[in-house]
Amino acid sequence: DGRVLTILNTHLGLTRADRMAQIEGLERVLDHTHGPVILLGDFNCPPTSREIRRLLQRLQATSLVAPKTWFGSFPVR
């Protein structure tokens, strides 16, 4: 229908401080994005984390269940 869909892919850092700084950067991008947005990637934190809760203040989750992923042959986190 002519609308623009913005897709953002991220890989957040391993520390909370890094992730929060990166989320601030994502928020600045979102401030200048119009229309529907899909944010995806490796967030390196659980869905109940402060970082995800902050993102959910601006975005809507498409799934309430996060798949378990982890490197190796035994994905448990």
mmCIF file of the N, C-alpha and C atoms, coordinates in Angstrom:
data_MODEL
# 
_entry.id   MODEL 
# 
loop_
_atom_site.group_PDB 
_atom_site.id 
_atom_site.type_symbol 
_atom_site.label_atom_id 
_atom_site.label_alt_id 
_atom_site.label_comp_id 
_atom_site.label_asym_id 
_atom_site.label_entity_id 
_atom_site.label_seq_id 
_atom_site.pdbx_PDB_ins_code 
_atom_site.Cartn_x 
_atom_site.Cartn_y 
_atom_site.Cartn_z 
_atom_site.occupancy 
_atom_site.B_iso_or_equiv 
_atom_site.pdbx_formal_charge 
_atom_site.auth_seq_id 
_atom_site.auth_comp_id 
_atom_site.auth_asym_id 
_atom_site.auth_atom_id 
_atom_site.pdbx_PDB_model_num 
ATOM 1   N N  . ASP A 1 1  ? 0.811  -1.214  0.000  1.00 0.00 ? 1  ASP A N  1 
ATOM 2   C CA . ASP A 1 1  ? 0.000  0.000   0.000  1.00 0.00 ? 1  ASP A CA 1 
ATOM 3   C C  . ASP A 1 1  ? 0.846  1.266   0.000  1.00 0.00 ? 1  ASP A C  1 
ATOM 4   N N  . GLY A 1 2  ? 2.138  1.137   -0.239 1.00 0.00 ? 2  GLY A N  1 
ATOM 5   C CA . GLY A 1 2  ? 2.993  2.311   -0.344 1.00 0.00 ? 2  GLY A CA 1 
ATOM 6   C C  . GLY A 1 2  ? 3.652  2.759   0.940  1.00 0.00 ? 2  GLY A C  1 
ATOM 7   N N  . ARG A 1 3  ? 3.291  2.147   2.077  1.00 0.00 ? 3  ARG A N  1 
ATOM 8   C CA . ARG A 1 3  ? 3.930  2.544   3.335  1.00 0.00 ? 3  ARG A CA 1 
ATOM 9   C C  . ARG A 1 3  ? 5.341  1.967   3.416  1.00 0.00 ? 3  ARG A C  1 
ATOM 10  N N  . VAL A 1 4  ? 6.186  2.652   4.150  1.00 0.00 ? 4  VAL A N  1 
ATOM 11  C CA . VAL A 1 4  ? 7.557  2.197   4.358  1.00 0.00 ? 4  VAL A CA 1 
ATOM 12  C C  . VAL A 1 4  ? 7.611  1.384   5.650  1.00 0.00 ? 4  VAL A C  1 
ATOM 13  N N  . LEU A 1 5  ? 8.236  0.228   5.588  1.00 0.00 ? 5  LEU A N  1 
ATOM 14  C CA . LEU A 1 5  ? 8.466  -0.614  6.759  1.00 0.00 ? 5  LEU A CA 1 
ATOM 15  C C  . LEU A 1 5  ? 9.950  -0.534  7.098  1.00 0.00 ? 5  LEU A C  1 
ATOM 16  N N  . THR A 1 6  ? 10.254 -0.141  8.315  1.00 0.00 ? 6  THR A N  1 
ATOM 17  C CA . THR A 1 6  ? 11.636 -0.058  8.765  1.00 0.00 ? 6  THR A CA 1 
ATOM 18  C C  . THR A 1 6  ? 11.965 -1.303  9.563  1.00 0.00 ? 6  THR A C  1 
ATOM 19  N N  . ILE A 1 7  ? 13.068 -1.965  9.196  1.00 0.00 ? 7  ILE A N  1 
ATOM 20  C CA . ILE A 1 7  ? 13.532 -3.141  9.922  1.00 0.00 ? 7  ILE A CA 1 
ATOM 21  C C  . ILE A 1 7  ? 14.876 -2.801  10.536 1.00 0.00 ? 7  ILE A C  1 
ATOM 22  N N  . LEU A 1 8  ? 14.965 -2.944  11.855 1.00 0.00 ? 8  LEU A N  1 
ATOM 23  C CA . LEU A 1 8  ? 16.202 -2.680  12.590 1.00 0.00 ? 8  LEU A CA 1 
ATOM 24  C C  . LEU A 1 8  ? 16.699 -3.995  13.161 1.00 0.00 ? 8  LEU A C  1 
ATOM 25  N N  . ASN A 1 9  ? 17.956 -4.316  12.906 1.00 0.00 ? 9  ASN A N  1 
ATOM 26  C CA . ASN A 1 9  ? 18.566 -5.529  13.419 1.00 0.00 ? 9  ASN A CA 1 
ATOM 27  C C  . ASN A 1 9  ? 19.704 -5.121  14.348 1.00 0.00 ? 9  ASN A C  1 
ATOM 28  N N  . THR A 1 10 ? 19.744 -5.714  15.541 1.00 0.00 ? 10 THR A N  1 
ATOM 29  C CA . THR A 1 10 ? 20.748 -5.314  16.512 1.00 0.00 ? 10 THR A CA 1 
ATOM 30  C C  . THR A 1 10 ? 21.398 -6.530  17.157 1.00 0.00 ? 10 THR A C  1 
ATOM 31  N N  . HIS A 1 11 ? 22.539 -6.303  17.730 1.00 0.00 ? 11 HIS A N  1 
ATOM 32  C CA . HIS A 1 11 ? 23.212 -7.304  18.553 1.00 0.00 ? 11 HIS A CA 1 
ATOM 33  C C  . HIS A 1 11 ? 23.765 -6.544  19.750 1.00 0.00 ? 11 HIS A C  1 
ATOM 34  N N  . LEU A 1 12 ? 22.994 -6.550  20.850 1.00 0.00 ? 12 LEU A N  1 
ATOM 35  C CA . LEU A 1 12 ? 23.373 -5.760  22.017 1.00 0.00 ? 12 LEU A CA 1 
ATOM 36  C C  . LEU A 1 12 ? 24.543 -6.389  22.758 1.00 0.00 ? 12 LEU A C  1 
ATOM 37  N N  . GLY A 1 13 ? 25.237 -5.563  23.526 1.00 0.00 ? 13 GLY A N  1 
ATOM 38  C CA . GLY A 1 13 ? 26.440 -5.975  24.236 1.00 0.00 ? 13 GLY A CA 1 
ATOM 39  C C  . GLY A 1 13 ? 26.185 -6.949  25.377 1.00 0.00 ? 13 GLY A C  1 
ATOM 40  N N  . LEU A 1 14 ? 27.261 -7.371  25.990 1.00 0.00 ? 14 LEU A N  1 
ATOM 41  C CA . LEU A 1 14 ? 27.176 -8.386  27.040 1.00 0.00 ? 14 LEU A CA 1 
ATOM 42  C C  . LEU A 1 14 ? 26.933 -7.805  28.425 1.00 0.00 ? 14 LEU A C  1 
ATOM 43  N N  . THR A 1 15 ? 27.207 -6.513  28.629 1.00 0.00 ? 15 THR A N  1 
ATOM 44  C CA . THR A 1 15 ? 26.974 -5.918  29.951 1.00 0.00 ? 15 THR A CA 1 
ATOM 45  C C  . THR A 1 15 ? 25.724 -5.052  29.917 1.00 0.00 ? 15 THR A C  1 
ATOM 46  N N  . ARG A 1 16 ? 25.091 -4.912  31.074 1.00 0.00 ? 16 ARG A N  1 
ATOM 47  C CA . ARG A 1 16 ? 23.891 -4.084  31.151 1.00 0.00 ? 16 ARG A CA 1 
ATOM 48  C C  . ARG A 1 16 ? 24.192 -2.646  30.746 1.00 0.00 ? 16 ARG A C  1 
ATOM 49  N N  . ALA A 1 17 ? 25.342 -2.123  31.175 1.00 0.00 ? 17 ALA A N  1 
ATOM 50  C CA . ALA A 1 17 ? 25.704 -0.747  30.829 1.00 0.00 ? 17 ALA A CA 1 
ATOM 51  C C  . ALA A 1 17 ? 25.814 -0.580  29.317 1.00 0.00 ? 17 ALA A C  1 
ATOM 52  N N  . ASP A 1 18 ? 26.447 -1.524  28.658 1.00 0.00 ? 18 ASP A N  1 
ATOM 53  C CA . ASP A 1 18 ? 26.555 -1.465  27.195 1.00 0.00 ? 18 ASP A CA 1 
ATOM 54  C C  . ASP A 1 18 ? 25.174 -1.540  26.551 1.00 0.00 ? 18 ASP A C  1 
ATOM 55  N N  . ARG A 1 19 ? 24.349 -2.468  27.015 1.00 0.00 ? 19 ARG A N  1 
ATOM 56  C CA . ARG A 1 19 ? 23.012 -2.625  26.415 1.00 0.00 ? 19 ARG A CA 1 
ATOM 57  C C  . ARG A 1 19 ? 22.169 -1.378  26.600 1.00 0.00 ? 19 ARG A C  1 
ATOM 58  N N  . MET A 1 20 ? 22.224 -0.777  27.788 1.00 0.00 ? 20 MET A N  1 
ATOM 59  C CA . MET A 1 20 ? 21.414 0.423   28.021 1.00 0.00 ? 20 MET A CA 1 
ATOM 60  C C  . MET A 1 20 ? 21.891 1.570   27.137 1.00 0.00 ? 20 MET A C  1 
ATOM 61  N N  . ALA A 1 21 ? 23.194 1.713   26.948 1.00 0.00 ? 21 ALA A N  1 
ATOM 62  C CA . ALA A 1 21 ? 23.710 2.750   26.053 1.00 0.00 ? 21 ALA A CA 1 
ATOM 63  C C  . ALA A 1 21 ? 23.261 2.490   24.619 1.00 0.00 ? 21 ALA A C  1 
ATOM 64  N N  . GLN A 1 22 ? 23.285 1.231   24.213 1.00 0.00 ? 22 GLN A N  1 
ATOM 65  C CA . GLN A 1 22 ? 22.856 0.885   22.855 1.00 0.00 ? 22 GLN A CA 1 
ATOM 66  C C  . GLN A 1 22 ? 21.361 1.108   22.687 1.00 0.00 ? 22 GLN A C  1 
ATOM 67  N N  . ILE A 1 23 ? 20.580 0.826   23.720 1.00 0.00 ? 23 ILE A N  1 
ATOM 68  C CA . ILE A 1 23 ? 19.137 1.066   23.652 1.00 0.00 ? 23 ILE A CA 1 
ATOM 69  C C  . ILE A 1 23 ? 18.853 2.557   23.527 1.00 0.00 ? 23 ILE A C  1 
ATOM 70  N N  . GLU A 1 24 ? 19.631 3.386   24.212 1.00 0.00 ? 24 GLU A N  1 
ATOM 71  C CA . GLU A 1 24 ? 19.478 4.832   24.051 1.00 0.00 ? 24 GLU A CA 1 
ATOM 72  C C  . GLU A 1 24 ? 19.713 5.219   22.594 1.00 0.00 ? 24 GLU A C  1 
ATOM 73  N N  . GLY A 1 25 ? 20.712 4.607   21.965 1.00 0.00 ? 25 GLY A N  1 
ATOM 74  C CA . GLY A 1 25 ? 20.952 4.854   20.543 1.00 0.00 ? 25 GLY A CA 1 
ATOM 75  C C  . GLY A 1 25 ? 19.778 4.391   19.685 1.00 0.00 ? 25 GLY A C  1 
ATOM 76  N N  . LEU A 1 26 ? 19.231 3.232   19.995 1.00 0.00 ? 26 LEU A N  1 
ATOM 77  C CA . LEU A 1 26 ? 18.055 2.749   19.256 1.00 0.00 ? 26 LEU A CA 1 
ATOM 78  C C  . LEU A 1 26 ? 16.874 3.699   19.430 1.00 0.00 ? 26 LEU A C  1 
ATOM 79  N N  . GLU A 1 27 ? 16.705 4.228   20.627 1.00 0.00 ? 27 GLU A N  1 
ATOM 80  C CA . GLU A 1 27 ? 15.616 5.173   20.859 1.00 0.00 ? 27 GLU A CA 1 
ATOM 81  C C  . GLU A 1 27 ? 15.790 6.430   20.006 1.00 0.00 ? 27 GLU A C  1 
ATOM 82  N N  . ARG A 1 28 ? 17.015 6.887   19.836 1.00 0.00 ? 28 ARG A N  1 
ATOM 83  C CA . ARG A 1 28 ? 17.245 8.054   18.973 1.00 0.00 ? 28 ARG A CA 1 
ATOM 84  C C  . ARG A 1 28 ? 16.886 7.729   17.525 1.00 0.00 ? 28 ARG A C  1 
ATOM 85  N N  . VAL A 1 29 ? 17.203 6.523   17.084 1.00 0.00 ? 29 VAL A N  1 
ATOM 86  C CA . VAL A 1 29 ? 16.808 6.106   15.732 1.00 0.00 ? 29 VAL A CA 1 
ATOM 87  C C  . VAL A 1 29 ? 15.289 6.068   15.631 1.00 0.00 ? 29 VAL A C  1 
ATOM 88  N N  . LEU A 1 30 ? 14.630 5.488   16.635 1.00 0.00 ? 30 LEU A N  1 
ATOM 89  C CA . LEU A 1 30 ? 13.169 5.401   16.615 1.00 0.00 ? 30 LEU A CA 1 
ATOM 90  C C  . LEU A 1 30 ? 12.518 6.786   16.605 1.00 0.00 ? 30 LEU A C  1 
ATOM 91  N N  . ASP A 1 31 ? 13.147 7.755   17.250 1.00 0.00 ? 31 ASP A N  1 
ATOM 92  C CA . ASP A 1 31 ? 12.613 9.124   17.265 1.00 0.00 ? 31 ASP A CA 1 
ATOM 93  C C  . ASP A 1 31 ? 12.502 9.704   15.856 1.00 0.00 ? 31 ASP A C  1 
ATOM 94  N N  . HIS A 1 32 ? 13.329 9.213   14.936 1.00 0.00 ? 32 HIS A N  1 
ATOM 95  C CA . HIS A 1 32 ? 13.344 9.745   13.576 1.00 0.00 ? 32 HIS A CA 1 
ATOM 96  C C  . HIS A 1 32 ? 12.778 8.766   12.554 1.00 0.00 ? 32 HIS A C  1 
ATOM 97  N N  . THR A 1 33 ? 12.098 7.737   13.037 1.00 0.00 ? 33 THR A N  1 
ATOM 98  C CA . THR A 1 33 ? 11.524 6.726   12.164 1.00 0.00 ? 33 THR A CA 1 
ATOM 99  C C  . THR A 1 33 ? 10.011 6.859   12.188 1.00 0.00 ? 33 THR A C  1 
ATOM 100 N N  . HIS A 1 34 ? 9.424  6.867   11.014 1.00 0.00 ? 34 HIS A N  1 
ATOM 101 C CA . HIS A 1 34 ? 7.971  7.000   10.914 1.00 0.00 ? 34 HIS A CA 1 
ATOM 102 C C  . HIS A 1 34 ? 7.407  5.741   10.270 1.00 0.00 ? 34 HIS A C  1 
ATOM 103 N N  . GLY A 1 35 ? 6.217  5.364   10.686 1.00 0.00 ? 35 GLY A N  1 
ATOM 104 C CA . GLY A 1 35 ? 5.593  4.168   10.146 1.00 0.00 ? 35 GLY A CA 1 
ATOM 105 C C  . GLY A 1 35 ? 5.968  2.937   10.950 1.00 0.00 ? 35 GLY A C  1 
ATOM 106 N N  . PRO A 1 36 ? 5.558  1.780   10.460 1.00 0.00 ? 36 PRO A N  1 
ATOM 107 C CA . PRO A 1 36 ? 5.802  0.538   11.195 1.00 0.00 ? 36 PRO A CA 1 
ATOM 108 C C  . PRO A 1 36 ? 7.288  0.193   11.268 1.00 0.00 ? 36 PRO A C  1 
ATOM 109 N N  . VAL A 1 37 ? 7.677  -0.380  12.421 1.00 0.00 ? 37 VAL A N  1 
ATOM 110 C CA . VAL A 1 37 ? 9.071  -0.744  12.683 1.00 0.00 ? 37 VAL A CA 1 
ATOM 111 C C  . VAL A 1 37 ? 9.107  -2.171  13.217 1.00 0.00 ? 37 VAL A C  1 
ATOM 112 N N  . ILE A 1 38 ? 10.066 -2.930  12.745 1.00 0.00 ? 38 ILE A N  1 
ATOM 113 C CA . ILE A 1 38 ? 10.356 -4.249  13.313 1.00 0.00 ? 38 ILE A CA 1 
ATOM 114 C C  . ILE A 1 38 ? 11.775 -4.183  13.860 1.00 0.00 ? 38 ILE A C  1 
ATOM 115 N N  . LEU A 1 39 ? 11.906 -4.485  15.154 1.00 0.00 ? 39 LEU A N  1 
ATOM 116 C CA . LEU A 1 39 ? 13.215 -4.549  15.795 1.00 0.00 ? 39 LEU A CA 1 
ATOM 117 C C  . LEU A 1 39 ? 13.492 -6.006  16.133 1.00 0.00 ? 39 LEU A C  1 
ATOM 118 N N  . LEU A 1 40 ? 14.624 -6.500  15.657 1.00 0.00 ? 40 LEU A N  1 
ATOM 119 C CA . LEU A 1 40 ? 14.971 -7.892  15.916 1.00 0.00 ? 40 LEU A CA 1 
ATOM 120 C C  . LEU A 1 40 ? 16.455 -8.006  16.159 1.00 0.00 ? 40 LEU A C  1 
ATOM 121 N N  . GLY A 1 41 ? 16.879 -9.141  16.639 1.00 0.00 ? 41 GLY A N  1 
ATOM 122 C CA . GLY A 1 41 ? 18.295 -9.375  16.822 1.00 0.00 ? 41 GLY A CA 1 
ATOM 123 C C  . GLY A 1 41 ? 18.599 -10.156 18.076 1.00 0.00 ? 41 GLY A C  1 
ATOM 124 N N  . ASP A 1 42 ? 19.837 -10.066 18.499 1.00 0.00 ? 42 ASP A N  1 
ATOM 125 C CA . ASP A 1 42 ? 20.312 -10.721 19.705 1.00 0.00 ? 42 ASP A CA 1 
ATOM 126 C C  . ASP A 1 42 ? 20.402 -9.654  20.783 1.00 0.00 ? 42 ASP A C  1 
ATOM 127 N N  . PHE A 1 43 ? 19.517 -9.739  21.761 1.00 0.00 ? 43 PHE A N  1 
ATOM 128 C CA . PHE A 1 43 ? 19.451 -8.713  22.801 1.00 0.00 ? 43 PHE A CA 1 
ATOM 129 C C  . PHE A 1 43 ? 20.339 -9.040  23.996 1.00 0.00 ? 43 PHE A C  1 
ATOM 130 N N  . ASN A 1 44 ? 20.834 -10.264 24.072 1.00 0.00 ? 44 ASN A N  1 
ATOM 131 C CA . ASN A 1 44 ? 21.727 -10.689 25.151 1.00 0.00 ? 44 ASN A CA 1 
ATOM 132 C C  . ASN A 1 44 ? 21.167 -10.422 26.539 1.00 0.00 ? 44 ASN A C  1 
ATOM 133 N N  . CYS A 1 45 ? 19.846 -10.559 26.693 1.00 0.00 ? 45 CYS A N  1 
ATOM 134 C CA . CYS A 1 45 ? 19.211 -10.405 27.999 1.00 0.00 ? 45 CYS A CA 1 
ATOM 135 C C  . CYS A 1 45 ? 17.850 -11.091 27.943 1.00 0.00 ? 45 CYS A C  1 
ATOM 136 N N  . PRO A 1 46 ? 17.344 -11.506 29.092 1.00 0.00 ? 46 PRO A N  1 
ATOM 137 C CA . PRO A 1 46 ? 16.062 -12.204 29.109 1.00 0.00 ? 46 PRO A CA 1 
ATOM 138 C C  . PRO A 1 46 ? 14.899 -11.251 28.819 1.00 0.00 ? 46 PRO A C  1 
ATOM 139 N N  . PRO A 1 47 ? 13.765 -11.795 28.392 1.00 0.00 ? 47 PRO A N  1 
ATOM 140 C CA . PRO A 1 47 ? 12.623 -10.957 28.033 1.00 0.00 ? 47 PRO A CA 1 
ATOM 141 C C  . PRO A 1 47 ? 12.047 -10.163 29.202 1.00 0.00 ? 47 PRO A C  1 
ATOM 142 N N  . THR A 1 48 ? 12.379 -10.517 30.426 1.00 0.00 ? 48 THR A N  1 
ATOM 143 C CA . THR A 1 48 ? 11.885 -9.788  31.599 1.00 0.00 ? 48 THR A CA 1 
ATOM 144 C C  . THR A 1 48 ? 12.877 -8.737  32.093 1.00 0.00 ? 48 THR A C  1 
ATOM 145 N N  . SER A 1 49 ? 13.986 -8.566  31.382 1.00 0.00 ? 49 SER A N  1 
ATOM 146 C CA . SER A 1 49 ? 15.041 -7.645  31.827 1.00 0.00 ? 49 SER A CA 1 
ATOM 147 C C  . SER A 1 49 ? 14.596 -6.189  31.739 1.00 0.00 ? 49 SER A C  1 
ATOM 148 N N  . ARG A 1 50 ? 15.309 -5.363  32.468 1.00 0.00 ? 50 ARG A N  1 
ATOM 149 C CA . ARG A 1 50 ? 15.050 -3.919  32.447 1.00 0.00 ? 50 ARG A CA 1 
ATOM 150 C C  . ARG A 1 50 ? 15.217 -3.370  31.034 1.00 0.00 ? 50 ARG A C  1 
ATOM 151 N N  . GLU A 1 51 ? 16.184 -3.905  30.303 1.00 0.00 ? 51 GLU A N  1 
ATOM 152 C CA . GLU A 1 51 ? 16.434 -3.433  28.955 1.00 0.00 ? 51 GLU A CA 1 
ATOM 153 C C  . GLU A 1 51 ? 15.234 -3.686  28.041 1.00 0.00 ? 51 GLU A C  1 
ATOM 154 N N  . ILE A 1 52 ? 14.704 -4.890  28.087 1.00 0.00 ? 52 ILE A N  1 
ATOM 155 C CA . ILE A 1 52 ? 13.556 -5.226  27.240 1.00 0.00 ? 52 ILE A CA 1 
ATOM 156 C C  . ILE A 1 52 ? 12.329 -4.446  27.689 1.00 0.00 ? 52 ILE A C  1 
ATOM 157 N N  . ARG A 1 53 ? 12.138 -4.320  28.992 1.00 0.00 ? 53 ARG A N  1 
ATOM 158 C CA . ARG A 1 53 ? 10.983 -3.538  29.479 1.00 0.00 ? 53 ARG A CA 1 
ATOM 159 C C  . ARG A 1 53 ? 11.054 -2.102  28.966 1.00 0.00 ? 53 ARG A C  1 
ATOM 160 N N  . ARG A 1 54 ? 12.259 -1.552  28.891 1.00 0.00 ? 54 ARG A N  1 
ATOM 161 C CA . ARG A 1 54 ? 12.412 -0.182  28.367 1.00 0.00 ? 54 ARG A CA 1 
ATOM 162 C C  . ARG A 1 54 ? 12.019 -0.125  26.892 1.00 0.00 ? 54 ARG A C  1 
ATOM 163 N N  . LEU A 1 55 ? 12.466 -1.101  26.104 1.00 0.00 ? 55 LEU A N  1 
ATOM 164 C CA . LEU A 1 55 ? 12.079 -1.132  24.690 1.00 0.00 ? 55 LEU A CA 1 
ATOM 165 C C  . LEU A 1 55 ? 10.573 -1.290  24.523 1.00 0.00 ? 55 LEU A C  1 
ATOM 166 N N  . LEU A 1 56 ? 9.954  -2.071  25.409 1.00 0.00 ? 56 LEU A N  1 
ATOM 167 C CA . LEU A 1 56 ? 8.516  -2.313  25.291 1.00 0.00 ? 56 LEU A CA 1 
ATOM 168 C C  . LEU A 1 56 ? 7.677  -1.091  25.667 1.00 0.00 ? 56 LEU A C  1 
ATOM 169 N N  . GLN A 1 57 ? 8.301  -0.058  26.196 1.00 0.00 ? 57 GLN A N  1 
ATOM 170 C CA . GLN A 1 57 ? 7.590  1.199   26.412 1.00 0.00 ? 57 GLN A CA 1 
ATOM 171 C C  . GLN A 1 57 ? 7.307  1.884   25.078 1.00 0.00 ? 57 GLN A C  1 
ATOM 172 N N  . ARG A 1 58 ? 8.085  1.527   24.048 1.00 0.00 ? 58 ARG A N  1 
ATOM 173 C CA . ARG A 1 58 ? 7.939  2.156   22.737 1.00 0.00 ? 58 ARG A CA 1 
ATOM 174 C C  . ARG A 1 58 ? 7.494  1.197   21.654 1.00 0.00 ? 58 ARG A C  1 
ATOM 175 N N  . LEU A 1 59 ? 7.743  -0.090  21.856 1.00 0.00 ? 59 LEU A N  1 
ATOM 176 C CA . LEU A 1 59 ? 7.450  -1.089  20.831 1.00 0.00 ? 59 LEU A CA 1 
ATOM 177 C C  . LEU A 1 59 ? 6.529  -2.159  21.407 1.00 0.00 ? 59 LEU A C  1 
ATOM 178 N N  . GLN A 1 60 ? 5.871  -2.877  20.540 1.00 0.00 ? 60 GLN A N  1 
ATOM 179 C CA . GLN A 1 60 ? 4.969  -3.946  20.961 1.00 0.00 ? 60 GLN A CA 1 
ATOM 180 C C  . GLN A 1 60 ? 5.622  -5.291  20.675 1.00 0.00 ? 60 GLN A C  1 
ATOM 181 N N  . ALA A 1 61 ? 5.628  -6.166  21.674 1.00 0.00 ? 61 ALA A N  1 
ATOM 182 C CA . ALA A 1 61 ? 6.193  -7.500  21.484 1.00 0.00 ? 61 ALA A CA 1 
ATOM 183 C C  . ALA A 1 61 ? 5.293  -8.303  20.550 1.00 0.00 ? 61 ALA A C  1 
ATOM 184 N N  . THR A 1 62 ? 5.906  -9.097  19.705 1.00 0.00 ? 62 THR A N  1 
ATOM 185 C CA . THR A 1 62 ? 5.134  -9.966  18.809 1.00 0.00 ? 62 THR A CA 1 
ATOM 186 C C  . THR A 1 62 ? 5.057  -11.384 19.345 1.00 0.00 ? 62 THR A C  1 
ATOM 187 N N  . SER A 1 63 ? 5.802  -11.665 20.399 1.00 0.00 ? 63 SER A N  1 
ATOM 188 C CA . SER A 1 63 ? 5.785  -12.980 21.011 1.00 0.00 ? 63 SER A CA 1 
ATOM 189 C C  . SER A 1 63 ? 6.017  -12.829 22.503 1.00 0.00 ? 63 SER A C  1 
ATOM 190 N N  . LEU A 1 64 ? 5.286  -13.598 23.283 1.00 0.00 ? 64 LEU A N  1 
ATOM 191 C CA . LEU A 1 64 ? 5.483  -13.557 24.726 1.00 0.00 ? 64 LEU A CA 1 
ATOM 192 C C  . LEU A 1 64 ? 6.432  -14.652 25.188 1.00 0.00 ? 64 LEU A C  1 
ATOM 193 N N  . VAL A 1 65 ? 6.869  -15.489 24.274 1.00 0.00 ? 65 VAL A N  1 
ATOM 194 C CA . VAL A 1 65 ? 7.776  -16.588 24.598 1.00 0.00 ? 65 VAL A CA 1 
ATOM 195 C C  . VAL A 1 65 ? 9.076  -16.377 23.828 1.00 0.00 ? 65 VAL A C  1 
ATOM 196 N N  . ALA A 1 66 ? 10.165 -16.322 24.558 1.00 0.00 ? 66 ALA A N  1 
ATOM 197 C CA . ALA A 1 66 ? 11.472 -16.182 23.901 1.00 0.00 ? 66 ALA A CA 1 
ATOM 198 C C  . ALA A 1 66 ? 12.061 -17.572 23.710 1.00 0.00 ? 66 ALA A C  1 
ATOM 199 N N  . PRO A 1 67 ? 12.463 -17.900 22.498 1.00 0.00 ? 67 PRO A N  1 
ATOM 200 C CA . PRO A 1 67 ? 13.078 -19.212 22.290 1.00 0.00 ? 67 PRO A CA 1 
ATOM 201 C C  . PRO A 1 67 ? 14.421 -19.295 23.009 1.00 0.00 ? 67 PRO A C  1 
ATOM 202 N N  . LYS A 1 68 ? 14.744 -20.466 23.505 1.00 0.00 ? 68 LYS A N  1 
ATOM 203 C CA . LYS A 1 68 ? 16.031 -20.657 24.175 1.00 0.00 ? 68 LYS A CA 1 
ATOM 204 C C  . LYS A 1 68 ? 17.115 -20.826 23.123 1.00 0.00 ? 68 LYS A C  1 
ATOM 205 N N  . THR A 1 69 ? 18.116 -19.990 23.227 1.00 0.00 ? 69 THR A N  1 
ATOM 206 C CA . THR A 1 69 ? 19.243 -20.088 22.303 1.00 0.00 ? 69 THR A CA 1 
ATOM 207 C C  . THR A 1 69 ? 20.529 -19.924 23.078 1.00 0.00 ? 69 THR A C  1 
ATOM 208 N N  . TRP A 1 70 ? 21.540 -20.602 22.644 1.00 0.00 ? 70 TRP A N  1 
ATOM 209 C CA . TRP A 1 70 ? 22.854 -20.514 23.269 1.00 0.00 ? 70 TRP A CA 1 
ATOM 210 C C  . TRP A 1 70 ? 23.792 -21.258 22.354 1.00 0.00 ? 70 TRP A C  1 
ATOM 211 N N  . PHE A 1 71 ? 25.014 -20.825 22.272 1.00 0.00 ? 71 PHE A N  1 
ATOM 212 C CA . PHE A 1 71 ? 25.940 -21.497 21.401 1.00 0.00 ? 71 PHE A CA 1 
ATOM 213 C C  . PHE A 1 71 ? 26.179 -22.929 21.907 1.00 0.00 ? 71 PHE A C  1 
ATOM 214 N N  . GLY A 1 72 ? 26.541 -23.796 21.039 1.00 0.00 ? 72 GLY A N  1 
ATOM 215 C CA . GLY A 1 72 ? 26.821 -25.176 21.416 1.00 0.00 ? 72 GLY A CA 1 
ATOM 216 C C  . GLY A 1 72 ? 25.633 -26.089 21.168 1.00 0.00 ? 72 GLY A C  1 
ATOM 217 N N  . SER A 1 73 ? 25.712 -27.275 21.717 1.00 0.00 ? 73 SER A N  1 
ATOM 218 C CA . SER A 1 73 ? 24.691 -28.282 21.453 1.00 0.00 ? 73 SER A CA 1 
ATOM 219 C C  . SER A 1 73 ? 23.650 -28.384 22.563 1.00 0.00 ? 73 SER A C  1 
ATOM 220 N N  . PHE A 1 74 ? 23.709 -27.532 23.570 1.00 0.00 ? 74 PHE A N  1 
ATOM 221 C CA . PHE A 1 74 ? 22.767 -27.614 24.686 1.00 0.00 ? 74 PHE A CA 1 
ATOM 222 C C  . PHE A 1 74 ? 22.196 -26.230 24.986 1.00 0.00 ? 74 PHE A C  1 
ATOM 223 N N  . PRO A 1 75 ? 21.251 -25.745 24.165 1.00 0.00 ? 75 PRO A N  1 
ATOM 224 C CA . PRO A 1 75 ? 20.706 -24.391 24.370 1.00 0.00 ? 75 PRO A CA 1 
ATOM 225 C C  . PRO A 1 75 ? 19.777 -24.349 25.586 1.00 0.00 ? 75 PRO A C  1 
ATOM 226 N N  . VAL A 1 76 ? 20.193 -23.631 26.600 1.00 0.00 ? 76 VAL A N  1 
ATOM 227 C CA . VAL A 1 76 ? 19.405 -23.553 27.827 1.00 0.00 ? 76 VAL A CA 1 
ATOM 228 C C  . VAL A 1 76 ? 19.080 -22.115 28.240 1.00 0.00 ? 76 VAL A C  1 
ATOM 229 N N  . ARG A 1 77 ? 19.658 -21.115 27.561 1.00 0.00 ? 77 ARG A N  1 
ATOM 230 C CA . ARG A 1 77 ? 19.394 -19.725 27.944 1.00 0.00 ? 77 ARG A CA 1 
ATOM 231 C C  . ARG A 1 77 ? 19.013 -18.935 26.724 1.00 0.00 ? 77 ARG A C  1 
# 
